């Protein structure tokens, strides 16, 4: 009986840890991408002739900001599958 309870607690701890890793790890990219988009729209409103360049740089900056969210997803999978 103790073995199954210990296994259940380990699985529960893994699930909580992975959820926290993903939840906390998604806050930063969400805020960062929102700021990037807002400032890009502001720049496009000020200089409509630079829309193509601004869009390209905005998408590149979004990819960099999203990489931290992808890293937190990787950590969540590692917690679930290895520990």
PDB file as gemmi writes it, atoms N, CA and C in Angstrom:
CRYST1    1.000    1.000    1.000  90.00  90.00  90.00 P 1                      
ATOM      1  N   UNK A   1       0.817  -1.195   0.000  1.00  0.00           N  
ATOM      2  CA  UNK A   1       0.000   0.000   0.000  1.00  0.00           C  
ATOM      3  C   UNK A   1       0.860   1.258   0.000  1.00  0.00           C  
ATOM      4  N   UNK A   2       1.950   1.233   0.727  1.00  0.00           N  
ATOM      5  CA  UNK A   2       2.812   2.406   0.797  1.00  0.00           C  
ATOM      6  C   UNK A   2       3.481   2.697  -0.541  1.00  0.00           C  
ATOM      7  N   UNK A   3       3.792   1.640  -1.288  1.00  0.00           N  
ATOM      8  CA  UNK A   3       4.458   1.832  -2.578  1.00  0.00           C  
ATOM      9  C   UNK A   3       3.552   2.589  -3.548  1.00  0.00           C  
ATOM     10  N   UNK A   4       2.289   2.247  -3.612  1.00  0.00           N  
ATOM     11  CA  UNK A   4       1.378   2.920  -4.531  1.00  0.00           C  
ATOM     12  C   UNK A   4       1.127   4.365  -4.098  1.00  0.00           C  
ATOM     13  N   UNK A   5       1.085   4.613  -2.807  1.00  0.00           N  
ATOM     14  CA  UNK A   5       0.917   5.980  -2.322  1.00  0.00           C  
ATOM     15  C   UNK A   5       2.145   6.817  -2.660  1.00  0.00           C  
ATOM     16  N   UNK A   6       3.325   6.248  -2.504  1.00  0.00           N  
ATOM     17  CA  UNK A   6       4.557   6.966  -2.840  1.00  0.00           C  
ATOM     18  C   UNK A   6       4.616   7.263  -4.333  1.00  0.00           C  
ATOM     19  N   UNK A   7       4.222   6.299  -5.156  1.00  0.00           N  
ATOM     20  CA  UNK A   7       4.199   6.526  -6.602  1.00  0.00           C  
ATOM     21  C   UNK A   7       3.197   7.614  -6.973  1.00  0.00           C  
ATOM     22  N   UNK A   8       2.049   7.605  -6.324  1.00  0.00           N  
ATOM     23  CA  UNK A   8       1.036   8.621  -6.599  1.00  0.00           C  
ATOM     24  C   UNK A   8       1.535  10.008  -6.207  1.00  0.00           C  
ATOM     25  N   UNK A   9       2.232  10.105  -5.090  1.00  0.00           N  
ATOM     26  CA  UNK A   9       2.772  11.403  -4.671  1.00  0.00           C  
ATOM     27  C   UNK A   9       3.853  11.891  -5.623  1.00  0.00           C  
ATOM     28  N   UNK A  10       4.661  10.976  -6.144  1.00  0.00           N  
ATOM     29  CA  UNK A  10       5.696  11.359  -7.109  1.00  0.00           C  
ATOM     30  C   UNK A  10       5.052  11.872  -8.390  1.00  0.00           C  
ATOM     31  N   UNK A  11       4.040  11.174  -8.873  1.00  0.00           N  
ATOM     32  CA  UNK A  11       3.345  11.606 -10.089  1.00  0.00           C  
ATOM     33  C   UNK A  11       2.672  12.955  -9.861  1.00  0.00           C  
ATOM     34  N   UNK A  12       2.063  13.141  -8.699  1.00  0.00           N  
ATOM     35  CA  UNK A  12       1.426  14.410  -8.383  1.00  0.00           C  
ATOM     36  C   UNK A  12       2.458  15.539  -8.337  1.00  0.00           C  
ATOM     37  N   UNK A  13       3.604  15.278  -7.719  1.00  0.00           N  
ATOM     38  CA  UNK A  13       4.658  16.289  -7.661  1.00  0.00           C  
ATOM     39  C   UNK A  13       5.181  16.651  -9.034  1.00  0.00           C  
ATOM     40  N   UNK A  14       5.316  15.641  -9.902  1.00  0.00           N  
ATOM     41  CA  UNK A  14       5.759  15.904 -11.273  1.00  0.00           C  
ATOM     42  C   UNK A  14       4.757  16.781 -12.016  1.00  0.00           C  
ATOM     43  N   UNK A  15       3.478  16.459 -11.866  1.00  0.00           N  
ATOM     44  CA  UNK A  15       2.447  17.227 -12.559  1.00  0.00           C  
ATOM     45  C   UNK A  15       2.406  18.670 -12.070  1.00  0.00           C  
ATOM     46  N   UNK A  16       2.503  18.860 -10.769  1.00  0.00           N  
ATOM     47  CA  UNK A  16       2.499  20.221 -10.222  1.00  0.00           C  
ATOM     48  C   UNK A  16       3.748  20.975 -10.658  1.00  0.00           C  
ATOM     49  N   UNK A  17       4.895  20.320 -10.612  1.00  0.00           N  
ATOM     50  CA  UNK A  17       6.138  20.970 -11.028  1.00  0.00           C  
ATOM     51  C   UNK A  17       6.132  21.351 -12.492  1.00  0.00           C  
ATOM     52  N   UNK A  18       5.640  20.447 -13.343  1.00  0.00           N  
ATOM     53  CA  UNK A  18       5.580  20.758 -14.772  1.00  0.00           C  
ATOM     54  C   UNK A  18       4.591  21.884 -15.044  1.00  0.00           C  
ATOM     55  N   UNK A  19       3.468  21.874 -14.340  1.00  0.00           N  
ATOM     56  CA  UNK A  19       2.496  22.948 -14.511  1.00  0.00           C  
ATOM     57  C   UNK A  19       3.038  24.298 -14.080  1.00  0.00           C  
ATOM     58  N   UNK A  20       3.748  24.317 -12.966  1.00  0.00           N  
ATOM     59  CA  UNK A  20       4.355  25.573 -12.511  1.00  0.00           C  
ATOM     60  C   UNK A  20       5.444  26.040 -13.466  1.00  0.00           C  
ATOM     61  N   UNK A  21       6.251  25.105 -13.959  1.00  0.00           N  
ATOM     62  CA  UNK A  21       7.317  25.479 -14.894  1.00  0.00           C  
ATOM     63  C   UNK A  21       6.737  26.104 -16.151  1.00  0.00           C  
ATOM     64  N   UNK A  22       5.676  25.520 -16.662  1.00  0.00           N  
ATOM     65  CA  UNK A  22       5.076  26.050 -17.879  1.00  0.00           C  
ATOM     66  C   UNK A  22       4.298  27.334 -17.613  1.00  0.00           C  
ATOM     67  N   UNK A  23       3.572  27.371 -16.497  1.00  0.00           N  
ATOM     68  CA  UNK A  23       2.778  28.559 -16.194  1.00  0.00           C  
ATOM     69  C   UNK A  23       3.627  29.783 -15.918  1.00  0.00           C  
ATOM     70  N   UNK A  24       4.624  29.625 -15.072  1.00  0.00           N  
ATOM     71  CA  UNK A  24       5.505  30.752 -14.754  1.00  0.00           C  
ATOM     72  C   UNK A  24       6.379  31.094 -15.956  1.00  0.00           C  
ATOM     73  N   UNK A  25       6.788  30.077 -16.709  1.00  0.00           N  
ATOM     74  CA  UNK A  25       7.632  30.311 -17.877  1.00  0.00           C  
ATOM     75  C   UNK A  25       6.906  30.975 -19.030  1.00  0.00           C  
ATOM     76  N   UNK A  26       5.582  30.979 -19.015  1.00  0.00           N  
ATOM     77  CA  UNK A  26       4.823  31.598 -20.098  1.00  0.00           C  
ATOM     78  C   UNK A  26       4.474  33.056 -19.815  1.00  0.00           C  
ATOM     79  N   UNK A  27       4.653  33.493 -18.589  1.00  0.00           N  
ATOM     80  CA  UNK A  27       4.300  34.875 -18.243  1.00  0.00           C  
ATOM     81  C   UNK A  27       5.216  35.870 -18.960  1.00  0.00           C  
ATOM     82  N   UNK A  28       6.518  35.627 -18.895  1.00  0.00           N  
ATOM     83  CA  UNK A  28       7.484  36.541 -19.514  1.00  0.00           C  
ATOM     84  C   UNK A  28       7.314  36.690 -21.013  1.00  0.00           C  
ATOM     85  N   UNK A  29       7.247  35.581 -21.764  1.00  0.00           N  
ATOM     86  CA  UNK A  29       7.049  35.718 -23.206  1.00  0.00           C  
ATOM     87  C   UNK A  29       5.737  36.401 -23.563  1.00  0.00           C  
ATOM     88  N   UNK A  30       4.689  36.147 -22.786  1.00  0.00           N  
ATOM     89  CA  UNK A  30       3.414  36.798 -23.076  1.00  0.00           C  
ATOM     90  C   UNK A  30       3.493  38.312 -22.933  1.00  0.00           C  
ATOM     91  N   UNK A  31       4.103  38.757 -21.857  1.00  0.00           N  
ATOM     92  CA  UNK A  31       4.267  40.199 -21.638  1.00  0.00           C  
ATOM     93  C   UNK A  31       5.213  40.791 -22.677  1.00  0.00           C  
ATOM     94  N   UNK A  32       6.318  40.090 -22.936  1.00  0.00           N  
ATOM     95  CA  UNK A  32       7.304  40.587 -23.899  1.00  0.00           C  
ATOM     96  C   UNK A  32       6.749  40.702 -25.303  1.00  0.00           C  
ATOM     97  N   UNK A  33       6.013  39.695 -25.743  1.00  0.00           N  
ATOM     98  CA  UNK A  33       5.444  39.746 -27.086  1.00  0.00           C  
ATOM     99  C   UNK A  33       4.376  40.828 -27.194  1.00  0.00           C  
ATOM    100  N   UNK A  34       3.636  41.049 -26.124  1.00  0.00           N  
ATOM    101  CA  UNK A  34       2.666  42.136 -26.133  1.00  0.00           C  
ATOM    102  C   UNK A  34       3.335  43.495 -26.267  1.00  0.00           C  
ATOM    103  N   UNK A  35       4.432  43.689 -25.546  1.00  0.00           N  
ATOM    104  CA  UNK A  35       5.174  44.950 -25.654  1.00  0.00           C  
ATOM    105  C   UNK A  35       5.780  45.120 -27.040  1.00  0.00           C  
ATOM    106  N   UNK A  36       6.320  44.039 -27.593  1.00  0.00           N  
ATOM    107  CA  UNK A  36       6.905  44.110 -28.935  1.00  0.00           C  
ATOM    108  C   UNK A  36       5.845  44.514 -29.952  1.00  0.00           C  
ATOM    109  N   UNK A  37       4.681  43.871 -29.875  1.00  0.00           N  
ATOM    110  CA  UNK A  37       3.606  44.194 -30.810  1.00  0.00           C  
ATOM    111  C   UNK A  37       3.112  45.623 -30.657  1.00  0.00           C  
ATOM    112  N   UNK A  38       2.976  46.073 -29.423  1.00  0.00           N  
ATOM    113  CA  UNK A  38       2.497  47.437 -29.185  1.00  0.00           C  
ATOM    114  C   UNK A  38       3.468  48.474 -29.729  1.00  0.00           C  
ATOM    115  N   UNK A  39       4.751  48.259 -29.479  1.00  0.00           N  
ATOM    116  CA  UNK A  39       5.741  49.224 -29.960  1.00  0.00           C  
ATOM    117  C   UNK A  39       5.889  49.161 -31.479  1.00  0.00           C  
ATOM    118  N   UNK A  40       5.711  47.980 -32.058  1.00  0.00           N  
ATOM    119  CA  UNK A  40       5.764  47.877 -33.518  1.00  0.00           C  
ATOM    120  C   UNK A  40       4.589  48.621 -34.150  1.00  0.00           C  
ATOM    121  N   UNK A  41       3.398  48.485 -33.576  1.00  0.00           N  
ATOM    122  CA  UNK A  41       2.241  49.211 -34.105  1.00  0.00           C  
ATOM    123  C   UNK A  41       2.436  50.718 -33.975  1.00  0.00           C  
ATOM    124  N   UNK A  42       3.026  51.140 -32.875  1.00  0.00           N  
ATOM    125  CA  UNK A  42       3.313  52.557 -32.678  1.00  0.00           C  
ATOM    126  C   UNK A  42       4.303  53.056 -33.728  1.00  0.00           C  
ATOM    127  N   UNK A  43       5.339  52.258 -33.988  1.00  0.00           N  
ATOM    128  CA  UNK A  43       6.337  52.647 -34.990  1.00  0.00           C  
ATOM    129  C   UNK A  43       5.729  52.676 -36.387  1.00  0.00           C  
ATOM    130  N   UNK A  44       4.846  51.724 -36.688  1.00  0.00           N  
ATOM    131  CA  UNK A  44       4.200  51.706 -38.009  1.00  0.00           C  
ATOM    132  C   UNK A  44       3.264  52.893 -38.184  1.00  0.00           C  
ATOM    133  N   UNK A  45       2.635  53.327 -37.106  1.00  0.00           N  
ATOM    134  CA  UNK A  45       1.749  54.487 -37.189  1.00  0.00           C  
ATOM    135  C   UNK A  45       2.547  55.758 -37.437  1.00  0.00           C  
ATOM    136  N   UNK A  46       3.757  55.825 -36.870  1.00  0.00           N  
ATOM    137  CA  UNK A  46       4.590  57.014 -37.058  1.00  0.00           C  
ATOM    138  C   UNK A  46       5.268  57.045 -38.415  1.00  0.00           C  
ATOM    139  N   UNK A  47       5.668  55.861 -38.923  1.00  0.00           N  
ATOM    140  CA  UNK A  47       6.380  55.788 -40.204  1.00  0.00           C  
ATOM    141  C   UNK A  47       5.753  54.704 -41.076  1.00  0.00           C  
ATOM    142  N   UNK A  48       4.666  55.013 -41.756  1.00  0.00           N  
ATOM    143  CA  UNK A  48       3.982  53.997 -42.565  1.00  0.00           C  
ATOM    144  C   UNK A  48       4.841  53.441 -43.709  1.00  0.00           C  
ATOM    145  N   UNK A  49       5.814  54.190 -44.162  1.00  0.00           N  
ATOM    146  CA  UNK A  49       6.659  53.713 -45.267  1.00  0.00           C  
ATOM    147  C   UNK A  49       7.627  52.613 -44.834  1.00  0.00           C  
ATOM    148  N   UNK A  50       7.814  52.423 -43.539  1.00  0.00           N  
ATOM    149  CA  UNK A  50       8.748  51.410 -43.020  1.00  0.00           C  
ATOM    150  C   UNK A  50       8.030  50.149 -42.528  1.00  0.00           C  
ATOM    151  N   UNK A  51       6.795  49.941 -42.971  1.00  0.00           N  
ATOM    152  CA  UNK A  51       5.991  48.831 -42.454  1.00  0.00           C  
ATOM    153  C   UNK A  51       6.669  47.485 -42.686  1.00  0.00           C  
ATOM    154  N   UNK A  52       7.229  47.264 -43.867  1.00  0.00           N  
ATOM    155  CA  UNK A  52       7.870  45.985 -44.170  1.00  0.00           C  
ATOM    156  C   UNK A  52       9.054  45.697 -43.265  1.00  0.00           C  
ATOM    157  N   UNK A  53       9.908  46.685 -43.078  1.00  0.00           N  
ATOM    158  CA  UNK A  53      11.085  46.517 -42.221  1.00  0.00           C  
ATOM    159  C   UNK A  53      10.679  46.316 -40.762  1.00  0.00           C  
ATOM    160  N   UNK A  54       9.730  47.105 -40.311  1.00  0.00           N  
ATOM    161  CA  UNK A  54       9.287  46.992 -38.916  1.00  0.00           C  
ATOM    162  C   UNK A  54       8.645  45.629 -38.669  1.00  0.00           C  
ATOM    163  N   UNK A  55       7.839  45.159 -39.624  1.00  0.00           N  
ATOM    164  CA  UNK A  55       7.193  43.851 -39.468  1.00  0.00           C  
ATOM    165  C   UNK A  55       8.220  42.736 -39.381  1.00  0.00           C  
ATOM    166  N   UNK A  56       9.228  42.795 -40.240  1.00  0.00           N  
ATOM    167  CA  UNK A  56      10.275  41.770 -40.219  1.00  0.00           C  
ATOM    168  C   UNK A  56      10.998  41.757 -38.883  1.00  0.00           C  
ATOM    169  N   UNK A  57      11.366  42.917 -38.400  1.00  0.00           N  
ATOM    170  CA  UNK A  57      12.080  42.991 -37.119  1.00  0.00           C  
ATOM    171  C   UNK A  57      11.180  42.613 -35.949  1.00  0.00           C  
ATOM    172  N   UNK A  58       9.895  42.934 -36.059  1.00  0.00           N  
ATOM    173  CA  UNK A  58       8.962  42.550 -35.004  1.00  0.00           C  
ATOM    174  C   UNK A  58       8.837  41.031 -34.923  1.00  0.00           C  
ATOM    175  N   UNK A  59       8.735  40.370 -36.074  1.00  0.00           N  
ATOM    176  CA  UNK A  59       8.617  38.912 -36.077  1.00  0.00           C  
ATOM    177  C   UNK A  59       9.885  38.251 -35.552  1.00  0.00           C  
ATOM    178  N   UNK A  60      11.037  38.810 -35.875  1.00  0.00           N  
ATOM    179  CA  UNK A  60      12.293  38.278 -35.350  1.00  0.00           C  
ATOM    180  C   UNK A  60      12.357  38.450 -33.828  1.00  0.00           C  
ATOM    181  N   UNK A  61      11.958  39.606 -33.344  1.00  0.00           N  
ATOM    182  CA  UNK A  61      11.960  39.842 -31.894  1.00  0.00           C  
ATOM    183  C   UNK A  61      10.943  38.942 -31.192  1.00  0.00           C  
ATOM    184  N   UNK A  62       9.797  38.699 -31.828  1.00  0.00           N  
ATOM    185  CA  UNK A  62       8.815  37.776 -31.247  1.00  0.00           C  
ATOM    186  C   UNK A  62       9.375  36.365 -31.146  1.00  0.00           C  
ATOM    187  N   UNK A  63      10.121  35.946 -32.151  1.00  0.00           N  
ATOM    188  CA  UNK A  63      10.719  34.608 -32.111  1.00  0.00           C  
ATOM    189  C   UNK A  63      11.722  34.494 -30.968  1.00  0.00           C  
ATOM    190  N   UNK A  64      12.505  35.529 -30.762  1.00  0.00           N  
ATOM    191  CA  UNK A  64      13.472  35.521 -29.658  1.00  0.00           C  
ATOM    192  C   UNK A  64      12.739  35.503 -28.312  1.00  0.00           C  
ATOM    193  N   UNK A  65      11.681  36.291 -28.195  1.00  0.00           N  
ATOM    194  CA  UNK A  65      10.921  36.323 -26.940  1.00  0.00           C  
ATOM    195  C   UNK A  65      10.222  34.990 -26.686  1.00  0.00           C  
ATOM    196  N   UNK A  66       9.755  34.344 -27.732  1.00  0.00           N  
ATOM    197  CA  UNK A  66       9.046  33.072 -27.574  1.00  0.00           C  
ATOM    198  C   UNK A  66       9.988  31.935 -27.204  1.00  0.00           C  
ATOM    199  N   UNK A  67      11.277  32.101 -27.475  1.00  0.00           N  
ATOM    200  CA  UNK A  67      12.221  31.012 -27.187  1.00  0.00           C  
ATOM    201  C   UNK A  67      12.244  30.672 -25.694  1.00  0.00           C  
ATOM    202  N   UNK A  68      12.046  31.639 -24.827  1.00  0.00           N  
ATOM    203  CA  UNK A  68      12.021  31.322 -23.397  1.00  0.00           C  
ATOM    204  C   UNK A  68      10.792  30.494 -23.036  1.00  0.00           C  
ATOM    205  N   UNK A  69       9.681  30.737 -23.707  1.00  0.00           N  
ATOM    206  CA  UNK A  69       8.501  29.907 -23.493  1.00  0.00           C  
ATOM    207  C   UNK A  69       8.721  28.479 -23.964  1.00  0.00           C  
ATOM    208  N   UNK A  70       9.443  28.326 -25.066  1.00  0.00           N  
ATOM    209  CA  UNK A  70       9.754  26.987 -25.570  1.00  0.00           C  
ATOM    210  C   UNK A  70      10.708  26.280 -24.621  1.00  0.00           C  
ATOM    211  N   UNK A  71      11.651  27.011 -24.055  1.00  0.00           N  
ATOM    212  CA  UNK A  71      12.556  26.401 -23.072  1.00  0.00           C  
ATOM    213  C   UNK A  71      11.788  25.925 -21.843  1.00  0.00           C  
ATOM    214  N   UNK A  72      10.814  26.692 -21.389  1.00  0.00           N  
ATOM    215  CA  UNK A  72      10.040  26.258 -20.225  1.00  0.00           C  
ATOM    216  C   UNK A  72       9.183  25.041 -20.563  1.00  0.00           C  
ATOM    217  N   UNK A  73       8.714  24.938 -21.799  1.00  0.00           N  
ATOM    218  CA  UNK A  73       7.989  23.739 -22.222  1.00  0.00           C  
ATOM    219  C   UNK A  73       8.910  22.526 -22.206  1.00  0.00           C  
ATOM    220  N   UNK A  74      10.136  22.713 -22.659  1.00  0.00           N  
ATOM    221  CA  UNK A  74      11.117  21.629 -22.635  1.00  0.00           C  
ATOM    222  C   UNK A  74      11.391  21.176 -21.200  1.00  0.00           C  
ATOM    223  N   UNK A  75      11.545  22.118 -20.295  1.00  0.00           N  
ATOM    224  CA  UNK A  75      11.775  21.776 -18.889  1.00  0.00           C  
ATOM    225  C   UNK A  75      10.568  21.035 -18.311  1.00  0.00           C  
ATOM    226  N   UNK A  76       9.366  21.464 -18.678  1.00  0.00           N  
ATOM    227  CA  UNK A  76       8.165  20.775 -18.188  1.00  0.00           C  
ATOM    228  C   UNK A  76       8.137  19.327 -18.670  1.00  0.00           C  
ATOM    229  N   UNK A  77       8.492  19.094 -19.937  1.00  0.00           N  
ATOM    230  CA  UNK A  77       8.546  17.719 -20.446  1.00  0.00           C  
ATOM    231  C   UNK A  77       9.623  16.910 -19.738  1.00  0.00           C  
ATOM    232  N   UNK A  78      10.767  17.545 -19.481  1.00  0.00           N  
ATOM    233  CA  UNK A  78      11.826  16.828 -18.771  1.00  0.00           C  
ATOM    234  C   UNK A  78      11.390  16.438 -17.359  1.00  0.00           C  
ATOM    235  N   UNK A  79      10.675  17.323 -16.703  1.00  0.00           N  
ATOM    236  CA  UNK A  79      10.177  17.005 -15.362  1.00  0.00           C  
ATOM    237  C   UNK A  79       9.214  15.821 -15.421  1.00  0.00           C  
ATOM    238  N   UNK A  80       8.324  15.840 -16.393  1.00  0.00           N  
ATOM    239  CA  UNK A  80       7.328  14.770 -16.479  1.00  0.00           C  
ATOM    240  C   UNK A  80       7.932  13.423 -16.865  1.00  0.00           C  
ATOM    241  N   UNK A  81       8.916  13.438 -17.742  1.00  0.00           N  
ATOM    242  CA  UNK A  81       9.382  12.181 -18.320  1.00  0.00           C  
ATOM    243  C   UNK A  81      10.615  11.585 -17.653  1.00  0.00           C  
ATOM    244  N   UNK A  82      11.406  12.386 -16.942  1.00  0.00           N  
ATOM    245  CA  UNK A  82      12.654  11.834 -16.422  1.00  0.00           C  
ATOM    246  C   UNK A  82      12.716  11.748 -14.903  1.00  0.00           C  
ATOM    247  N   UNK A  83      12.238  12.721 -14.212  1.00  0.00           N  
ATOM    248  CA  UNK A  83      12.381  12.718 -12.751  1.00  0.00           C  
ATOM    249  C   UNK A  83      11.457  11.721 -12.091  1.00  0.00           C  
TER     250      UNK A  83                                                      
END                                                                             
